[in-house]
Amino acid sequence: VIRDGIQISVTDDDIVVGDILSVNSHNLASIPADCLLLGPQSNLRMDESTLTGESKQISKKPGDVILSGTTAVQGNGRMVVIAVGTYSVAGKIKARVYESEDHEDDLGSDDENSPLFVKLDLIAKQIGIVGTVAAILAFLASCLIGLIYHKEPA
């Protein structure tokens, strides 16, 4: 990382917006933050399959945005950090995944349910009511039939 004109080594967690990253494909550098490629005019190729699922390598030129979570597979370059953490593309994806896992078992209120779940809930309640009424009527009919036709002599 080049910070304030001085090259220093930092962990991914210590990278901040405005830092300049130097990446080299010899290290199979994984990009830890969203960046804007500054140069040089070398043939920098990125593997963006972790984000897009596309196996083709993408050529980048100065001015292109390089997304966090991608990997440099050919060439080298310098880039300025424009987003880190949950503000980066990979960070937003992780936040959404963990957010949905936290609330996976929660049904929440009706405004959180999809229209399909609302309709299914209504149908289940209606079936329950109709089934209960039918069961009560069948029980009463069985009792009446039993009393009328099967009288035991005393």
Backbone torsions as a table, in degrees:
resi	resn	phi	psi	omega
1	VAL	NA	138.3	173.3
2	ILE	-107.6	117.1	-178.4
3	ARG	-128.8	124.9	-178.2
4	ASP	56.5	35.4	176.9
5	GLY	80.2	1.2	-178.7
6	ILE	-115.7	131.7	178.8
7	GLN	-83.6	125.5	179.6
8	ILE	-134.3	159.9	175.3
9	SER	-100.5	128.0	178.5
10	VAL	-135.8	160.0	174.1
11	THR	-80.0	166.2	-179.5
12	ASP	-59.0	-34.7	-178.6
13	ASP	-67.9	-21.6	-176.6
14	ASP	-93.4	-0.9	179.5
15	ILE	-74.3	135.6	-179.9
16	VAL	-125.4	162.4	177.8
17	VAL	-59.9	134.5	-179.2
18	GLY	101.5	-16.7	176.3
19	ASP	-66.8	152.6	175.9
20	ILE	-109.7	122.1	-179.1
21	LEU	-98.0	140.2	171.6
22	SER	-109.0	119.7	-179.9
23	VAL	-116.3	149.9	-178.2
24	ASN	-140.2	131.5	-177.3
25	SER	-69.6	-17.5	179.3
26	HIS	-63.5	-25.4	179.5
27	ASN	-93.7	-0.7	-170.7
28	LEU	47.9	56.7	-172.7
29	ALA	-65.3	123.2	172.8
30	SER	-89.2	130.2	-174.7
31	ILE	-82.4	120.2	-175.3
32	PRO	-86.6	-7.8	-176.3
33	ALA	-149.3	161.7	173.6
34	ASP	-72.1	135.0	-174.6
35	CYS	-137.3	163.8	173.4
36	LEU	-115.3	121.9	-176.2
37	LEU	-70.5	126.5	179.2
38	LEU	-94.8	-36.2	-178.6
39	GLY	158.3	-170.0	-5.4
40	PRO	-75.7	-175.3	-176.8
41	GLN	-79.3	33.1	178.3
42	SER	-80.3	170.8	-177.7
43	ASN	-86.9	79.5	177.7
44	LEU	-81.8	123.7	178.7
45	ARG	-120.3	136.7	-175.1
46	MET	-117.4	144.6	172.1
47	ASP	-98.4	108.1	-178.0
48	GLU	-102.9	18.4	-174.8
49	SER	-65.1	-25.2	178.9
50	THR	-66.3	-25.8	179.6
51	LEU	-100.6	-38.9	-172.0
52	THR	-105.8	-20.2	-175.1
53	GLY	82.0	-6.7	-179.6
54	GLU	-80.0	127.0	-175.6
55	SER	-83.1	-12.7	-179.3
56	LYS	-71.5	140.0	176.2
57	GLN	-78.3	142.1	-175.9
58	ILE	-106.7	126.5	176.0
59	SER	-77.5	138.3	179.7
60	LYS	-121.3	144.7	176.6
61	LYS	-128.7	163.0	-179.1
62	PRO	-52.4	134.6	-177.9
63	GLY	100.4	-15.2	178.6
64	ASP	-77.8	150.1	176.1
65	VAL	-87.9	134.2	176.2
66	ILE	-112.9	122.2	-173.0
67	LEU	-87.4	148.8	177.7
68	SER	-65.0	147.5	-179.7
69	GLY	91.3	-7.1	177.8
70	THR	-91.3	168.7	-175.0
71	THR	-128.6	135.0	175.1
72	ALA	-78.7	121.2	-178.0
73	VAL	-113.0	-13.3	178.2
74	GLN	-153.7	136.9	176.7
75	GLY	85.8	-168.1	178.8
76	ASN	-149.6	169.8	179.4
77	GLY	-176.6	167.6	174.3
78	ARG	-117.0	140.8	-176.5
79	MET	-143.9	149.4	177.5
80	VAL	-98.5	136.8	-178.0
81	VAL	-75.7	128.2	179.6
82	ILE	-115.0	-15.3	178.0
83	ALA	-157.6	138.6	178.7
84	VAL	-132.4	164.6	174.9
85	GLY	60.3	-135.7	-176.5
86	THR	-73.5	-7.2	177.2
87	TYR	-88.7	-11.2	177.2
88	SER	-84.9	165.7	-178.7
89	VAL	-62.0	-48.6	-179.7
90	ALA	-63.6	-37.5	178.5
91	GLY	-64.3	-39.6	178.0
92	LYS	-65.8	-39.9	178.9
93	ILE	-63.8	-46.9	179.3
94	LYS	-61.3	-42.3	-179.5
95	ALA	-61.8	-42.1	179.5
96	ARG	-66.3	-39.9	-179.8
97	VAL	-64.5	-49.0	-178.6
98	TYR	-69.0	-32.9	177.0
99	GLU	-63.2	-44.5	-178.7
100	SER	-69.6	-32.5	177.5
101	GLU	-68.7	-36.2	180.0
102	ASP	-65.4	-32.5	-175.8
103	HIS	-108.7	16.3	-176.1
104	GLU	-62.7	-40.1	-177.4
105	ASP	-85.9	-11.4	-179.2
106	ASP	-81.0	128.7	172.3
107	LEU	-86.7	-27.0	176.7
108	GLY	69.3	-164.4	179.0
109	SER	-86.4	172.2	-175.7
110	ASP	-61.3	-29.2	-178.4
111	ASP	-71.7	-14.4	177.3
112	GLU	-89.5	-18.7	-178.3
113	ASN	-80.9	148.7	177.7
114	SER	-74.7	162.0	178.2
115	PRO	-58.2	-32.8	178.5
116	LEU	-63.8	-44.9	179.5
117	PHE	-65.9	-34.6	177.9
118	VAL	-64.0	-45.2	179.6
119	LYS	-67.1	-41.8	178.6
120	LEU	-63.7	-38.0	177.9
121	ASP	-63.8	-42.8	179.1
122	LEU	-63.9	-44.8	179.7
123	ILE	-63.1	-41.4	179.5
124	ALA	-62.4	-40.6	177.9
125	LYS	-64.9	-42.5	179.7
126	GLN	-64.9	-41.7	178.1
127	ILE	-63.8	-39.7	178.2
128	GLY	-62.2	-43.2	179.6
129	ILE	-66.0	-48.0	-179.8
130	VAL	-62.2	-41.3	179.0
131	GLY	-64.0	-40.6	179.1
132	THR	-65.2	-44.6	179.1
133	VAL	-62.6	-43.5	179.7
134	ALA	-63.6	-39.4	179.3
135	ALA	-66.0	-41.1	178.4
136	ILE	-64.8	-44.4	178.4
137	LEU	-63.0	-40.8	179.3
138	ALA	-65.5	-38.7	178.0
139	PHE	-64.7	-45.8	179.6
140	LEU	-64.2	-40.8	178.5
141	ALA	-63.8	-41.2	178.5
142	SER	-63.7	-40.3	178.8
143	CYS	-64.8	-45.0	-179.9
144	LEU	-63.7	-43.4	179.5
145	ILE	-63.7	-40.7	179.6
146	GLY	-65.4	-37.4	-179.6
147	LEU	-74.7	-36.5	-175.6
148	ILE	-78.5	-48.0	-171.4
149	TYR	-93.5	-22.0	-174.6
150	HIS	-117.7	53.8	176.8
151	LYS	-78.4	129.0	178.8
152	GLU	-93.0	139.1	178.5
153	PRO	-69.0	143.2	-176.9
154	ALA	-85.6	NA	NA
